[in-house]
């Protein structure tokens, strides 16, 4: 069953750790941290958490936001649902997409939460 956003996992369990929608505050402390992705050797740096309050639907329970990651140029993760782990043991599943990156020295990615 696929849910909107991602499903957080604890490393000591095989199922979802919580059912709550995540907010931008959940990721703020992770800016500057590296995420590894199951089945891939590439790690990505969480560069920013960008808020989009103008995109919120009336009565929405959270402000839409985007996670922006940075990775190495030329070694691109495909757009898909990925399981991502942070060094502190937290893990998440979300839809990650490579995005147009004008700079040639890295590749940017985004995760969108509406």
C-alpha positions in Angstrom: 0.0 0.0 0.0 1.5 3.3 -1.1 0.8 6.4 1.0 1.3 10.1 0.3 4.8 11.2 1.2 6.8 8.5 2.9 6.5 6.0 5.6 9.1 6.3 8.3 10.7 3.0 9.6 12.7 2.2 12.6 15.7 0.0 12.0 14.6 -2.5 14.6 11.2 -3.1 13.0 10.0 -4.3 9.7 6.9 -2.2 9.5 5.9 1.5 9.8 7.0 3.2 13.0 4.3 5.8 12.8 1.3 6.9 10.7 1.5 10.6 11.2 2.1 13.0 8.3 5.6 14.4 8.4 6.2 18.1 8.4 9.1 20.3 7.4 10.1 20.5 11.1 10.8 16.8 11.0 13.6 17.4 8.5 15.1 20.7 9.7 17.6 19.0 12.0 18.7 16.8 9.1 19.9 19.6 6.9 23.6 18.9 6.2 23.3 15.2 6.9 23.9 12.4 4.4 21.3 9.9 3.4 22.1 6.5 2.0 19.7 4.6 -0.3 18.9 0.9 -0.2 20.4 -0.9 -3.2 22.5 2.0 -4.2 26.1 3.1 -3.3 25.3 6.8 -3.8 24.8 9.0 -0.7 23.0 12.3 -0.9 23.3 15.4 1.2 20.1 17.1 2.4 20.8 20.7 1.3 17.5 22.4 2.1 13.9 22.1 3.2 11.9 24.6 1.2 8.4 25.7 2.3 5.5 26.4 -0.2 2.7 27.9 1.9 1.1 29.4 -1.2 0.4 25.8 -2.4 -1.5 24.7 0.7 -5.1 23.6 0.1 -7.7 25.3 2.3 -7.9 23.4 5.6 -4.6 21.6 5.0 -3.0 20.2 8.1 0.6 20.9 7.0 2.5 23.4 4.9 3.6 21.8 1.6 7.4 21.5 1.4 10.2 20.2 -0.7 13.4 18.4 0.3 16.4 19.3 -1.9 19.3 16.8 -2.0 22.7 17.1 -3.6 24.7 14.1 -5.0 27.6 13.4 -7.3 27.4 14.3 -10.9 27.1 11.4 -13.4 26.0 8.8 -10.9 22.2 9.4 -10.8 19.6 7.7 -8.7 16.5 7.0 -10.8 13.2 8.7 -10.0 11.3 6.1 -7.9 10.3 5.3 -4.3 13.5 4.8 -2.3 14.3 3.7 1.2 16.6 6.3 2.7 18.6 6.0 5.9 20.3 8.7 7.9 23.5 8.0 9.9 21.6 8.2 13.2 19.5 5.2 12.3 16.3 6.9 11.1 15.0 5.6 7.8 12.3 6.9 5.5 10.6 5.8 2.2 9.8 8.6 -0.2 9.6 9.4 -3.9 12.9 10.9 -5.0 13.4 12.6 -8.4 16.5 13.9 -10.0 15.9 17.5 -11.2 17.6 19.8 -13.7 20.9 20.9 -12.3 22.7 23.7 -14.2 26.0 23.2 -12.3 28.0 20.4 -13.8 29.8 19.4 -10.5 26.8 17.7 -8.8 23.2 16.4 -9.3 20.2 17.8 -7.4 17.2 15.8 -6.4 13.8 16.7 -4.8 11.2 15.1 -2.7 7.8 16.9 -2.6 5.3 16.8 0.3 1.9 18.3 -0.6 
